[in-house]
């Protein structure tokens, strides 16, 4: 249903990028403080048959999970890994993708 990556490199701020099935309607990042950040999502890109999402995250409030809302009212929750290197933070990345 979704693949996502969280990280930063070359002095960029912490951010999340995701590719999602067309039936994904909203993606929300849950932060350690309990705050929520809804990601901006593209329309379905016909060449890929996918939607894409991205957003900046605070450097001092680590992501805990992603909530993925899909057609029909279902919500999936994907846990984020702990902090690795600042340039290699994964949260359900390609190795742990869900479908």
Backbone as CSV, one residue per row, in Angstrom:
resi,resn,N_x,N_y,N_z,CA_x,CA_y,CA_z,C_x,C_y,C_z
1,UNK,0.814,-1.183,0.000,0.000,0.000,0.000,0.863,1.255,0.000
2,UNK,2.023,1.243,0.744,2.883,2.431,0.826,4.327,2.023,1.082
3,UNK,5.248,2.786,0.513,6.683,2.714,0.818,7.074,4.115,1.256
4,UNK,7.911,4.234,2.286,8.310,5.571,2.695,9.708,5.572,3.266
5,UNK,10.332,6.741,3.237,11.694,6.952,3.704,11.741,8.241,4.488
6,UNK,12.426,8.232,5.614,12.618,9.428,6.415,14.103,9.630,6.598
7,UNK,14.589,10.831,6.320,16.002,11.099,6.483,16.353,12.522,6.140
8,UNK,17.661,12.773,6.129,18.186,14.050,5.691,19.611,13.833,5.234
9,UNK,20.053,14.710,4.357,21.404,14.599,3.820,21.861,15.964,3.343
10,UNK,23.151,16.157,3.319,23.748,17.365,2.755,23.151,18.644,3.311
11,UNK,22.895,18.683,4.603,22.404,19.895,5.238,20.923,20.179,5.055
12,UNK,20.173,19.253,4.461,18.741,19.468,4.302,18.032,19.188,5.628
13,UNK,16.847,19.748,5.814,16.079,19.421,7.021,15.566,17.978,6.964
14,UNK,15.174,17.452,8.101,14.585,16.120,8.179,13.285,16.118,7.381
15,UNK,13.082,15.112,6.547,11.882,15.056,5.718,11.447,13.616,5.513
16,UNK,10.217,13.458,5.029,9.674,12.148,4.699,9.192,12.196,3.254
17,UNK,9.441,11.121,2.530,8.928,10.943,1.172,8.212,9.600,1.130
18,UNK,7.128,9.523,0.366,6.370,8.276,0.275,5.814,8.097,-1.131
19,UNK,5.683,6.833,-1.514,4.926,6.495,-2.717,3.819,5.565,-2.251
20,UNK,2.610,5.804,-2.787,1.447,5.101,-2.254,0.516,4.658,-3.370
21,UNK,-0.239,3.611,-3.075,-1.265,3.124,-3.998,-2.336,4.205,-4.170
22,UNK,-3.034,4.187,-5.295,-4.057,5.209,-5.547,-5.145,5.282,-4.478
23,UNK,-5.441,4.176,-3.790,-6.513,4.184,-2.787,-6.102,4.827,-1.461
24,UNK,-4.812,5.210,-1.314,-4.374,5.934,-0.115,-4.856,7.372,-0.230
25,UNK,-5.585,7.838,0.778,-6.173,9.179,0.765,-5.390,10.179,1.594
26,UNK,-4.841,9.747,2.742,-4.100,10.638,3.631,-2.959,9.865,4.268
27,UNK,-1.840,10.556,4.503,-0.729,9.992,5.265,-0.379,11.009,6.348
28,UNK,-0.360,10.540,7.598,-0.077,11.408,8.737,1.094,10.826,9.516
29,UNK,2.092,11.664,9.818,3.237,11.254,10.632,2.921,11.562,12.082
30,UNK,3.057,10.559,12.945,2.909,10.736,14.388,4.305,10.962,14.969
31,UNK,4.473,12.043,15.723,5.763,12.397,16.296,5.835,11.977,17.757
32,UNK,7.045,11.898,18.293,7.255,11.446,19.671,6.492,12.295,20.676
33,UNK,6.307,13.581,20.382,5.594,14.483,21.292,4.086,14.249,21.286
34,UNK,3.599,13.450,20.329,2.166,13.261,20.165,1.588,14.152,19.074
35,UNK,2.401,15.065,18.556,1.959,15.921,17.447,1.786,15.085,16.191
36,UNK,0.959,15.611,15.285,0.676,14.931,14.023,1.027,15.865,12.874
37,UNK,1.605,15.328,11.808,1.910,16.099,10.602,1.312,15.389,9.405
38,UNK,0.281,15.984,8.799,-0.295,15.404,7.591,0.590,15.781,6.411
39,UNK,0.888,14.794,5.560,1.739,15.033,4.398,0.916,15.552,3.228
40,UNK,1.528,16.392,2.424,0.917,16.820,1.165,1.019,15.669,0.182
41,UNK,-0.090,15.373,-0.501,-0.103,14.245,-1.438,-0.437,14.710,-2.847
42,UNK,0.214,14.085,-3.806,-0.070,14.369,-5.211,-1.345,13.649,-5.631
43,UNK,-1.915,14.062,-6.759,-2.951,13.219,-7.364,-2.284,11.950,-7.878
44,UNK,-3.055,11.000,-8.355,-2.469,9.789,-8.950,-1.689,10.204,-10.200
45,UNK,-0.430,9.794,-10.259,0.416,10.054,-11.429,0.233,8.865,-12.361
46,UNK,-0.473,9.086,-13.445,-0.878,7.991,-14.338,0.289,7.170,-14.863
47,UNK,1.448,7.803,-15.140,2.602,7.050,-15.663,3.069,5.965,-14.699
48,UNK,2.837,6.180,-13.409,3.275,5.224,-12.386,2.112,4.487,-11.742
49,UNK,0.904,5.032,-11.835,-0.241,4.454,-11.143,-0.122,4.599,-9.637
50,UNK,0.577,5.658,-9.181,0.839,5.873,-7.760,0.607,7.326,-7.395
51,UNK,0.451,7.577,-6.095,0.462,8.923,-5.531,1.778,9.091,-4.790
52,UNK,2.218,10.325,-4.641,3.454,10.627,-3.931,3.177,11.649,-2.848
53,UNK,3.925,11.548,-1.746,3.739,12.451,-0.615,5.104,12.856,-0.082
54,UNK,5.160,14.053,0.507,6.406,14.528,1.103,6.084,15.593,2.135
55,UNK,6.998,15.774,3.070,6.844,16.835,4.051,8.071,16.951,4.926
56,UNK,8.275,18.152,5.420,9.374,18.428,6.343,8.967,17.985,7.741
57,UNK,9.939,17.484,8.509,9.711,17.069,9.892,10.624,17.866,10.809
58,UNK,10.225,18.077,12.056,11.101,18.789,12.994,12.301,17.919,13.367
59,UNK,13.467,18.537,13.488,14.678,17.797,13.855,14.648,17.317,15.300
60,UNK,13.853,17.972,16.155,13.874,17.675,17.578,12.651,16.901,18.062
61,UNK,11.865,16.353,17.138,10.661,15.592,17.508,10.561,14.403,16.542
62,UNK,11.153,13.299,16.913,11.323,12.171,15.996,9.999,11.506,15.628
63,UNK,9.908,10.997,14.405,8.713,10.274,13.987,8.610,8.930,14.694
64,UNK,7.386,8.576,15.083,7.120,7.321,15.775,6.404,6.346,14.842
65,UNK,5.440,6.865,14.082,4.680,6.007,13.181,4.049,6.842,12.074
66,UNK,3.562,6.147,11.061,2.783,6.758,9.994,1.408,6.130,9.993
67,UNK,0.373,6.964,9.909,-1.004,6.494,9.762,-1.398,6.691,8.308
68,UNK,-1.885,5.644,7.690,-2.242,5.659,6.277,-3.735,5.398,6.163
69,UNK,-4.484,6.395,5.709,-5.934,6.268,5.535,-6.225,5.893,4.088
70,UNK,-7.018,4.847,3.903,-7.339,4.360,2.562,-8.842,4.406,2.327
71,UNK,-9.229,4.247,1.042,-10.646,4.182,0.692,-11.368,3.191,1.592
72,UNK,-12.599,3.488,1.921,-13.409,2.584,2.725,-13.261,2.804,4.215
73,UNK,-12.442,3.796,4.633,-12.324,4.122,6.040,-11.255,3.367,6.816
74,UNK,-10.545,2.442,6.179,-9.482,1.697,6.863,-8.298,2.609,7.137
75,UNK,-7.653,2.428,8.302,-6.411,3.131,8.631,-5.365,2.099,9.005
76,UNK,-4.213,2.187,8.353,-3.084,1.318,8.664,-2.058,2.135,9.441
77,UNK,-1.391,1.507,10.409,-0.351,2.177,11.185,0.963,1.439,10.941
78,UNK,1.990,2.202,10.569,3.320,1.657,10.303,4.292,2.272,11.298
79,UNK,4.936,1.433,12.125,5.895,1.914,13.110,7.191,2.345,12.439
80,UNK,7.844,3.342,13.023,9.139,3.821,12.546,10.251,3.180,13.356
81,UNK,11.341,2.911,12.695,12.529,2.400,13.378,13.109,3.487,14.272
82,UNK,13.950,3.095,15.221,14.654,4.064,16.049,15.652,4.864,15.231
83,UNK,16.266,5.821,15.861,17.191,6.723,15.182,18.475,5.956,14.848
84,UNK,18.803,5.954,13.537,20.098,5.419,13.105,20.977,6.625,12.858
85,UNK,21.693,6.679,11.778,22.454,7.875,11.427,21.486,8.907,10.855
86,UNK,21.761,10.172,11.060,20.852,11.225,10.590,20.624,11.143,9.093
87,UNK,21.586,10.639,8.341,21.423,10.555,6.888,20.851,9.209,6.445
88,UNK,20.581,8.319,7.396,20.097,6.981,7.043,18.991,6.537,7.977
89,UNK,17.984,7.378,8.205,16.860,7.034,9.053,15.802,6.383,8.204
90,UNK,15.400,5.191,8.565,14.377,4.494,7.805,13.119,4.335,8.628
91,UNK,12.008,4.407,7.963,10.713,4.204,8.626,9.846,3.448,7.646
92,UNK,9.898,2.121,7.684,9.107,1.342,6.743,9.574,1.531,5.328
93,UNK,10.874,1.667,5.139,11.427,1.902,3.805,11.208,0.724,2.892
94,UNK,11.877,0.716,1.776,11.621,-0.296,0.752,11.789,-1.712,1.280
95,UNK,12.707,-1.910,2.227,12.892,-3.241,2.771,11.695,-3.695,3.581
96,UNK,10.978,-2.753,4.193,9.854,-3.100,5.052,8.538,-2.567,4.521
97,UNK,8.397,-2.554,3.228,7.191,-1.961,2.635,5.978,-2.818,2.923
98,UNK,4.832,-2.177,2.841,3.563,-2.875,3.046,2.737,-2.802,1.782
99,UNK,1.947,-3.818,1.547,1.067,-3.770,0.366,-0.313,-4.267,0.728
